[in-house]
Amino acid sequence: MAKKKEWKTQRYYHGPAGAHRRAVYKAMGYTTDDLSRPLIAIVNTWGEVCPGHYHLDHLTRTVRDGIWKAGGTPLEFTAISQCPTASLGEPMMRYDLPTRDLLAFDIEAIVEQQIFDGLVILVSCDNVVPGALLAAARLNLPCLILPGGCMEVGLCLGRQVTLSDLDELIFGALPQGRVDGKTIELLEDAVCPSPGACPIMGTANTMQCLAEAAGMTLPFAATARAVSAERLRLGKASGEAIVRMVFNGETPCSILKGENLENMLRVCLALGGSTNGILHLLALARDLGLEKEMNIKKVDRFSRTTPCISDVRPVGKYFLPDLHEDGGVPAIMAELKPLLNLPARGADGRSAGDWVKIGAGRVKQERRSIRSLKDPLIPHSGIAVLQGNLAPISSLARMLNNTIPYHRGPARCFDSQEKAVAALKSGKIREGEVIVVRYAGPRGAPGMPDIYALLATVVGMELEGKLAVVTDGRFSGFARGLGVCQVSPEAAVGGPLALLKDGDVISINLLERSLNAEVSAAQWEARRARWRPPEAENAPGILGLFGVNAEQAHQGARLVAHPAHWEEI
């Protein structure tokens, strides 16, 4: 393969004018020959705050080997990573989504200032993967995402278990005395048996799969186990591939087009992926300037024509390692072939059609975790876009076989998740009601926290199917039960949730894709005339920025200097 004659850093690190830059790197042992090659940044989000990233320090070494082997020079720096588990149900959860934007800023600032030719970003967890995608879009340098992969499945008392099983007991059953401490201890030691992302189709694995579906990873990089020789080989192959991409001038903006985003959406819907995946996809589209090609209207349209074919928890019964053994994302894409844009280009010279060819050879006749289009797990997608007088633009709900499709009941309104959970645990909420958590959106919280603790409490208290939850916040990919999230516009900017009163009857209909309050237009107008925005909280740091500069959920909830008006799609 012919090499590109020029790459970016030649202008800065070659010749006498580059001596002062070379001198700095020579302090760390690099040679003149090293600095004459393409300089590749390795963004290592390793840390000891979450298992999804704990193994990345070792994986990074294989990427370095691949870069050296292919004729580049690796230069590694660390960036933030986190897992929101520690702050579930707590006010600190407001920092979860902002870490996506913070990571993107972090990578953007270092790569631009230090000057590189390409980068490999190692990421695993919920908001870290989309943060890497946003950074890639902004930098427009040759870039590969190297996901960290999934952890093993836990085993406790002969049953396969994951962290979500423990969560539901902690938030719901434990306060009621329906589970003993010994059971909790056994699960605690079993549900996270290795590093990696939790092995169900939560937000972390949804986003790893979407990065692959977009063509921003190598094949099978999303689903291979975190601790495996295959993952190490993917690291070395990614290091080699990024150097080829530099020589060929392949950048995210030359790769990521509307067709790639459509493929990402199809895969997300077919996986029954996390609703957070939609939020992040919409944010990526806006960063790429492709909001006309990918927006909430297209999400609605595709959700009606994309069946859910992944039988993986929490939608189905299998786990991520099973999905990988059954062919991973390439096999999913092979099944979706009639619905995909096959010419869409991916990194390292591959196309979506190449993924389909690879996957076609991996689909087994004896079906397990991947169903066929003719015999899907669910005939529609796993995510529905709901609209109505409570969601004039949009809201999202998982529409699964294990979720009741309809609920009608009186509203119980809370201005924070903490208050709602406390009321539920103290028995102040009755069966049949709709718990509304508002002022939890991008600006209202601020930070758009995950309201998963509330849904986990509902399930743990055995109230699933008897209560519903509506919020302008987000739901974790772990969540089960009837919950409507990402209501847009949010309450903080005057969305209808702000006008609700306790006792207003709410109807949620997944099949009709509607979310309405039985309140007359005259009543709405009278309430709107009296409504005043809550006094802005003096939130610190990045939360304060979100309170002023965050866009709405249907726009991806990005933190930007000049947010678009909330009515804009």
Salt bridges, closest charged atoms under 4 A:
ASP33 OD2 - ARG37 NH2 3.22
GLU76 OE1 - ARG64 NH1 3.43
ASP96 OD2 - ARG474 NH2 2.82
ASP101 OD1 - ARG100 NE 3.16
GLU108 OE1 - ARG138 NH1 3.82
GLU152 OE2 - ARG225 NE 3.10
GLU168 OE1 - ARG480 NH2 2.68
GLU230 OE1 - HIS324 NE2 2.86
GLU240 OE2 - LYS69 NZ 3.69
GLU262 OE2 - LYS298 NZ 2.52
ASP287 OD1 - ARG138 NE 2.91
ASP287 OD2 - ARG558 NH1 3.52
ASP300 OD1 - ARG304 NE 3.14
ASP322 OD1 - ARG368 NH1 3.67
GLU325 OE2 - ARG225 NH2 3.03
GLU325 OE1 - ARG368 NH2 3.35
ASP326 OD1 - ARG368 NH2 3.11
GLU335 OE2 - ARG367 NH1 2.67
ASP348 OD2 - ARG244 NH2 2.80
ASP375 OD2 - ARG371 NH2 3.55
ASP415 OD1 - ARG438 NE 3.03
GLU433 OE1 - ARG412 NH1 3.60
GLU462 OE2 - ARG178 NH1 3.36
GLU464 OE1 - ARG480 NH1 3.88
ASP504 OD2 - ARG527 NH1 2.63
GLU518 OE2 - ARG408 NE 2.69
GLU537 OE1 - ARG94 NH1 3.11
GLU551 OE1 - ARG286 NE 3.20
GLU551 OE1 - ARG558 NH2 3.10
GLU567 OE1 - HIS565 ND1 3.93
